[in-house]
Amino acid sequence: MGSYTEGLFQLQSGVVKKFGVAEGLTSSRITSIFEVRSGMIWIGTQDHSFGRLRNGRMEFHHVTSDQVTTFFEDREGNMWV
């Protein structure tokens, strides 16, 4: 679950884990979340960034346009932002 002020929360096996700036988010304002077929979680933030949560680690990229609000995975597994 993403929030507008507190970052990202993951519930796994009854345990809630919080991901914030200290854990690798570029912003605590989450604008979109998308899980692809492989189980990887993609996250869009208000500060013109998008990233992925893979194996408990955050990896982020900056875009030059507006905030990231939508993700889409096509039939071939390509990711569209």
ABEGO torsion letter per residue (X at the ends): XBBAAAEBBBBBGGBBBBBBAAAGBABABBABBBBBAAGBBBBBBAAGBBBBBBGGBBBBBBBABBBBABBBBBAAGBBBX
